[in-house]
């Protein structure tokens, strides 16, 4: 529901939330088709979402995360 991004913004840190299920996200889109510019993210996060992917979508989602990340970006992923 974009809680993390709202908190980051409150702290003065820029962020963008992508989610296909919650209208509160900045971008309501699937994880494998964000339509974001390539190489824009210093940090890419995913919390409790990857485990919900269909096996055939995993590679596309990871490729999209890598595509939007800058060359020396950090990734923080949580899978419950």
Number of C-alpha atoms within 10 A of each C-alpha: 14 17 10 13 18 17 13 13 12 10 9 9 10 11 17 15 18 22 18 13 11 13 13 14 18 15 17 15 17 13 22 15 12 17 12 13 10 13 15 14 22 14 15 18 13 15 12 10 14 18 12 11 11 8 9 8 13 16 11 13 18 13 13 18 23 17 16 20 20 16 12 10 14 13 14 9 13 11 10 9
